[in-house]
């Protein structure tokens, strides 16, 4: 793991300096700028009708449709394949929109290049497999085509970074990352947990890398797409990939999360993009005051954690001297219940407090071993 981290760190400065600006491959004159279209290309008529309608929104710059769909079950719709690429070409000729589709194999790449697809994207199920990503990187080597990389299905920043590095190593400088959320066994409001901390960390490490949000796959329900889209804008993400179908109820894949082109246009009109710079001196001063309070609180937290770990180590020594097991489940469960009760009184989110103290407890156990 240490070697992997060092390798990634060594490559990041060159990635940051050489990644092309998004304006090199997409005409960005609106925020948000949008990639829109159906989850799957189902027919020539469906693709063209959807493309014509989404193109009416000035925010939409790229038309998307899946030609090949990686489905969990073999008896579900897996896309029409290469025939869809011709439909994308016709949609581009009619609307002028750039086109994009998902690729998962070198053969997919070859066919997309033959048919003139403008942008490729690598899906979450492929990003998780370094062997597959490397094969795709070999397939695009020497080709000047933008490639977008969705985060892996599991919350693993290293896999996401690694896929981007493999493509960059193949000479692809027109790169972007797509945040589509992460799978989870826990019940949540969303199909895939946003885990915003991971795309934020990716952006911290690669500030030049364009970051796009896929609210459709995070939401899983069309009623939540606008909420997630606004959250993305609030985090400073200006590009959105949104699934839009001319008749979502009849869609052959992901029908619950797709919206009509009219709903898309109306939603985009309601979304509020926030300015990057704080220009009002009074607002800047008020924010500075709160930031100072946060810095003081953070310092107190670090000191308190250091004191806590000293106490933990003291308990660890006593346990070793008296042959007492490190893990005391009853004590831990009692502590966690108490923490959650205090959190409720303080108006803090229970899941946040639970995750925080699980991390602290794991470190405490390690300190006692």
C-alpha positions as CSV (number, residue, x, y, z in Angstrom):
1,X,0.0,0.0,0.0
2,X,2.8,2.4,0.8
3,X,4.4,1.8,-2.6
4,X,1.1,2.4,-4.3
5,X,0.6,5.7,-2.5
6,X,4.2,6.9,-3.3
7,X,3.7,6.0,-6.9
8,X,0.5,7.9,-7.2
9,X,2.0,10.9,-5.4
10,X,5.0,11.0,-7.8
11,X,2.7,11.1,-10.9
12,X,0.2,13.7,-9.6
13,X,2.3,16.9,-10.3
14,X,2.6,16.0,-14.0
15,X,-1.1,15.1,-14.2
16,X,-2.0,18.4,-12.7
17,X,0.2,20.3,-15.1
18,X,-0.8,18.4,-18.3
19,X,-4.5,17.7,-18.0
20,X,-6.4,19.7,-20.7
21,X,-8.9,22.3,-19.6
22,X,-12.5,21.2,-20.2
23,X,-12.9,24.1,-22.7
24,X,-10.5,22.2,-24.9
25,X,-13.2,19.7,-25.7
26,X,-16.6,21.1,-24.6
27,X,-18.0,24.6,-25.3
28,X,-18.7,25.8,-21.8
29,X,-20.8,29.0,-21.8
30,X,-23.4,27.9,-19.2
31,X,-23.3,26.7,-15.7
32,X,-24.2,24.0,-15.2
33,X,-23.1,22.5,-18.5
34,X,-24.8,19.2,-19.1
35,X,-24.4,15.8,-20.7
36,X,-27.9,14.5,-21.2
37,X,-29.6,11.6,-22.9
38,X,-31.1,8.2,-22.2
39,X,-29.5,5.5,-20.1
40,X,-29.7,3.2,-23.1
41,X,-30.1,3.6,-26.8
42,X,-33.2,1.5,-27.5
43,X,-34.2,2.5,-31.0
44,X,-33.3,5.0,-33.7
45,X,-36.6,6.8,-33.1
46,X,-36.1,7.0,-29.3
47,X,-32.5,8.3,-29.6
48,X,-33.4,10.9,-32.2
49,X,-36.5,12.1,-30.4
50,X,-34.6,12.5,-27.1
51,X,-31.6,14.2,-28.7
52,X,-33.8,16.8,-30.5
53,X,-35.6,17.6,-27.3
54,X,-32.6,17.8,-24.9
55,X,-30.8,19.9,-27.5
56,X,-33.4,22.7,-27.0
57,X,-31.7,23.5,-23.6
58,X,-28.7,25.8,-24.0
59,X,-27.1,24.0,-21.0
60,X,-26.9,20.7,-22.8
61,X,-23.6,20.3,-24.7
62,X,-23.2,16.5,-25.0
63,X,-25.7,13.8,-25.9
64,X,-25.2,10.5,-24.1
65,X,-26.7,7.0,-24.7
66,X,-25.5,3.6,-23.7
67,X,-24.7,1.2,-26.5
68,X,-23.6,-1.6,-24.2
69,X,-25.1,-1.9,-20.7
70,X,-23.3,-3.9,-18.0
71,X,-26.3,-5.4,-16.2
72,X,-26.2,-7.5,-13.0
73,X,-28.6,-10.2,-14.4
74,X,-28.1,-11.8,-17.8
75,X,-31.8,-11.8,-18.6
76,X,-32.1,-8.0,-18.6
77,X,-31.6,-5.5,-21.4
78,X,-27.9,-5.2,-22.1
79,X,-28.0,-2.6,-25.0
80,X,-28.3,-3.0,-28.7
81,X,-24.6,-2.7,-29.3
82,X,-22.8,-1.3,-32.3
83,X,-26.1,-0.4,-34.0
84,X,-26.6,2.4,-31.4
85,X,-23.4,4.1,-32.5
86,X,-25.0,4.9,-35.9
87,X,-28.0,6.4,-34.1
88,X,-25.6,8.6,-32.1
89,X,-24.0,9.7,-35.3
90,X,-27.3,10.6,-36.8
91,X,-28.3,12.5,-33.6
92,X,-25.1,14.6,-33.8
93,X,-25.8,15.4,-37.5
94,X,-29.3,16.6,-36.6
95,X,-28.6,18.5,-33.4
96,X,-24.9,19.4,-33.5
97,X,-24.4,18.0,-30.0
98,X,-21.2,16.0,-29.2
99,X,-21.8,12.4,-28.4
100,X,-20.6,10.0,-25.7
101,X,-21.1,6.4,-24.7
102,X,-19.7,3.9,-22.2
103,X,-16.9,1.6,-23.2
104,X,-15.8,-1.5,-21.3
105,X,-13.5,-3.4,-23.7
106,X,-10.9,-2.5,-26.4
107,X,-13.4,-3.7,-29.0
108,X,-15.9,-1.1,-27.8
109,X,-13.3,1.6,-28.1
110,X,-12.4,0.4,-31.7
111,X,-16.0,0.5,-32.8
112,X,-16.6,4.0,-31.2
113,X,-13.6,5.4,-33.0
114,X,-14.8,3.9,-36.3
115,X,-18.2,5.5,-35.9
116,X,-17.0,8.9,-34.8
117,X,-18.1,9.0,-31.2
118,X,-16.7,12.2,-29.7
119,X,-16.2,11.3,-26.0
120,X,-15.8,8.0,-24.3
121,X,-16.6,7.2,-20.7
122,X,-15.5,4.3,-18.5
123,X,-18.3,3.0,-16.1
124,X,-18.1,2.3,-12.4
125,X,-18.0,-1.5,-12.9
126,X,-15.0,-1.2,-15.2
127,X,-13.1,1.4,-13.1
128,X,-13.0,-1.1,-10.3
129,X,-10.9,-3.5,-12.5
130,X,-7.4,-2.2,-13.2
131,X,-6.8,-5.0,-15.9
132,X,-9.9,-3.8,-17.9
133,X,-8.8,-0.1,-17.5
134,X,-5.3,-0.9,-18.7
135,X,-6.7,-2.7,-21.8
136,X,-8.8,0.3,-22.6
137,X,-5.8,2.6,-22.1
138,X,-3.9,0.5,-24.6
139,X,-6.8,0.8,-27.1
140,X,-6.9,4.6,-26.9
141,X,-3.1,5.1,-26.9
142,X,-2.2,7.6,-29.6
143,X,-5.8,8.8,-30.1
144,X,-6.8,12.4,-29.3
145,X,-10.2,11.7,-27.7
146,X,-11.6,12.8,-24.3
147,X,-12.2,10.0,-21.8
148,X,-14.4,10.4,-18.7
149,X,-13.9,8.0,-15.7
150,X,-16.7,7.2,-13.3
151,X,-15.8,6.4,-9.7
152,X,-15.6,2.7,-8.9
153,X,-18.7,1.2,-7.3
154,X,-17.0,0.9,-4.0
155,X,-15.6,4.0,-2.1
156,X,-12.0,3.6,-3.1
157,X,-10.1,6.8,-4.1
158,X,-7.0,4.8,-5.2
159,X,-8.9,2.9,-7.9
160,X,-10.4,6.1,-9.3
161,X,-7.0,7.8,-9.3
162,X,-5.4,4.7,-10.7
163,X,-7.8,4.5,-13.7
164,X,-7.1,8.2,-14.5
165,X,-3.3,7.6,-14.3
166,X,-3.5,4.7,-16.6
167,X,-5.3,6.7,-19.3
168,X,-2.9,9.7,-18.8
169,X,0.0,7.3,-19.2
170,X,-1.5,6.3,-22.5
171,X,-1.3,9.9,-23.7
172,X,-4.9,11.0,-22.9
173,X,-4.8,14.5,-21.6
174,X,-8.5,15.3,-22.2
175,X,-9.7,13.6,-19.0
176,X,-12.6,14.1,-16.6
177,X,-13.9,12.3,-13.5
178,X,-17.6,11.5,-13.1
179,X,-19.0,11.2,-9.5
180,X,-21.9,8.8,-9.6
181,X,-21.9,7.7,-5.9
182,X,-20.9,4.5,-4.2
183,X,-22.8,1.3,-3.5
184,X,-23.8,0.5,0.0
185,X,-25.6,-2.2,1.9
186,X,-27.0,0.3,4.3
187,X,-30.4,1.9,3.7
188,X,-30.1,5.5,2.4
189,X,-32.3,8.0,0.6
190,X,-30.2,7.4,-2.5
191,X,-29.5,4.5,-4.8
192,X,-25.7,5.2,-4.4
193,X,-24.3,7.2,-1.4
194,X,-22.7,10.5,-2.5
195,X,-19.8,10.3,-0.1
196,X,-18.8,13.8,-1.2
197,X,-15.6,13.6,0.7
198,X,-14.1,11.3,-1.9
199,X,-14.7,13.5,-5.0
200,X,-13.6,16.5,-3.0
201,X,-10.3,14.7,-2.1
202,X,-9.9,13.8,-5.7
203,X,-10.3,17.4,-6.7
204,X,-7.9,18.5,-4.0
205,X,-5.2,16.1,-5.4
206,X,-6.0,17.0,-9.0
207,X,-7.3,20.5,-9.1
208,X,-7.1,20.8,-12.9
209,X,-9.1,17.6,-13.4
210,X,-12.7,18.5,-14.6
211,X,-15.2,16.9,-12.1
212,X,-18.7,16.0,-13.3
213,X,-21.6,14.8,-11.2
214,X,-24.0,12.1,-12.2
215,X,-27.1,12.9,-10.0
216,X,-29.2,10.3,-11.8
217,X,-27.2,7.4,-10.5
218,X,-26.7,8.9,-7.0
219,X,-30.5,9.6,-6.7
220,X,-31.9,6.4,-8.3
221,X,-35.3,8.2,-8.2
222,X,-36.3,11.0,-10.6
223,X,-37.8,13.0,-7.7
224,X,-34.3,13.3,-6.1
225,X,-32.3,14.2,-9.2
226,X,-32.8,18.0,-8.7
227,X,-31.8,17.8,-5.1
228,X,-28.5,16.0,-5.9
229,X,-27.9,18.4,-8.8
230,X,-28.1,21.4,-6.6
231,X,-25.9,19.8,-4.0
232,X,-23.3,19.2,-6.7
233,X,-23.5,22.9,-7.7
234,X,-23.2,23.9,-4.1
235,X,-19.9,21.9,-3.9
236,X,-18.6,23.9,-7.0
237,X,-19.2,21.1,-9.5
238,X,-20.3,22.8,-12.7
239,X,-20.8,19.7,-15.0
240,X,-23.7,17.3,-14.7
241,X,-24.5,14.0,-16.5
242,X,-28.3,13.5,-16.3
243,X,-30.3,10.7,-17.8
244,X,-33.2,11.9,-19.9
245,X,-35.6,9.8,-21.9
246,X,-38.4,10.8,-24.2
247,X,-40.7,8.4,-22.3
248,X,-39.0,7.4,-19.0
249,X,-41.8,5.1,-17.9
250,X,-41.1,2.8,-20.9
251,X,-37.3,2.9,-20.6
252,X,-35.7,-0.5,-20.9
253,X,-33.1,0.3,-18.2
254,X,-33.1,2.6,-15.1
255,X,-36.6,3.9,-15.8
256,X,-37.0,5.2,-12.3
257,X,-34.2,7.7,-12.4
258,X,-34.7,9.2,-15.9
259,X,-36.5,12.4,-16.5
260,X,-38.1,13.8,-19.7
261,X,-36.3,16.5,-21.7
262,X,-39.0,19.0,-20.6
263,X,-38.4,18.1,-17.0
264,X,-34.7,18.5,-17.5
265,X,-35.0,21.9,-19.1
266,X,-37.3,23.2,-16.3
267,X,-35.0,21.8,-13.6
268,X,-32.0,23.4,-15.1
269,X,-33.8,26.8,-15.0
270,X,-34.4,26.3,-11.3
271,X,-30.8,25.3,-10.3
272,X,-28.7,28.0,-8.7
273,X,-25.0,28.1,-9.5
274,X,-22.9,29.8,-6.8
275,X,-20.0,32.2,-7.6
276,X,-16.5,30.9,-6.8
277,X,-15.1,34.2,-5.4
278,X,-16.4,36.0,-2.3
279,X,-16.5,39.6,-3.5
280,X,-18.5,41.3,-0.7
281,X,-16.0,42.5,2.0
282,X,-18.6,42.2,4.8
283,X,-19.5,38.6,3.8
284,X,-15.8,37.8,3.6
285,X,-15.2,39.1,7.1
286,X,-18.2,37.2,8.6
287,X,-16.9,34.0,7.0
288,X,-13.4,34.7,8.3
289,X,-14.8,35.0,11.9
290,X,-16.6,31.6,11.6
291,X,-13.5,30.0,10.1
292,X,-11.5,31.3,13.1
293,X,-14.0,29.6,15.4
294,X,-13.7,26.4,13.4
295,X,-9.9,26.5,13.6
296,X,-10.0,26.9,17.4
297,X,-12.5,24.0,17.6
298,X,-10.3,21.8,15.4
299,X,-7.3,22.5,17.6
300,X,-9.3,21.6,20.7
301,X,-10.5,18.3,19.0
302,X,-6.9,17.3,18.2
303,X,-5.7,18.0,21.7
304,X,-8.6,16.1,23.2
305,X,-8.0,13.2,20.9
306,X,-4.3,13.1,21.9
307,X,-5.3,13.1,25.6
308,X,-7.8,10.3,24.8
309,X,-5.2,8.2,23.1
310,X,-2.9,8.6,26.1
311,X,-5.6,7.3,28.4
312,X,-6.2,4.4,25.9
313,X,-2.6,3.5,26.0
314,X,-2.7,3.5,29.8
315,X,-5.6,1.1,29.7
316,X,-3.8,-1.0,27.2
317,X,-0.8,-1.4,29.5
318,X,-3.1,-2.5,32.4
319,X,-4.9,-5.0,30.1
320,X,-1.6,-6.5,29.0
321,X,-0.3,-6.8,32.5
322,X,-3.4,-8.6,33.7
323,X,-4.1,-10.7,30.6
324,X,-7.3,-8.9,29.8
325,X,-8.6,-8.9,26.2
326,X,-8.3,-5.7,24.3
327,X,-11.8,-5.6,22.8
328,X,-14.6,-5.1,25.4
329,X,-17.8,-5.2,23.3
330,X,-20.2,-4.4,26.2
331,X,-18.2,-1.3,27.1
332,X,-18.0,-0.2,23.4
333,X,-21.7,-0.7,22.9
334,X,-22.5,1.3,26.0
335,X,-20.2,4.1,25.0
336,X,-21.7,4.3,21.5
337,X,-25.2,4.4,22.8
338,X,-24.2,7.2,25.1
339,X,-22.5,9.1,22.3
340,X,-25.5,8.8,20.1
341,X,-27.8,10.1,22.9
342,X,-25.6,13.1,23.4
343,X,-25.5,13.7,19.7
344,X,-29.3,13.7,19.5
345,X,-29.5,16.3,22.3
346,X,-26.9,18.4,20.5
347,X,-28.7,18.2,17.2
348,X,-25.9,16.2,15.5
349,X,-26.5,13.6,12.8
350,X,-26.4,10.1,14.3
351,X,-24.7,8.5,11.3
352,X,-22.0,11.0,11.4
353,X,-21.3,10.5,15.1
354,X,-21.5,6.7,14.7
355,X,-18.9,6.8,11.9
356,X,-16.7,9.2,13.8
357,X,-16.6,7.2,16.9
358,X,-16.2,3.9,15.1
359,X,-13.0,5.4,13.5
360,X,-11.8,6.6,16.9
361,X,-12.6,3.2,18.5
362,X,-10.7,1.3,15.8
363,X,-7.6,3.5,16.4
364,X,-8.0,3.0,20.2
365,X,-8.0,-0.8,19.7
366,X,-4.9,-0.6,17.5
367,X,-3.2,1.5,20.2
368,X,-3.8,-1.2,22.8
369,X,-2.5,-4.1,20.7
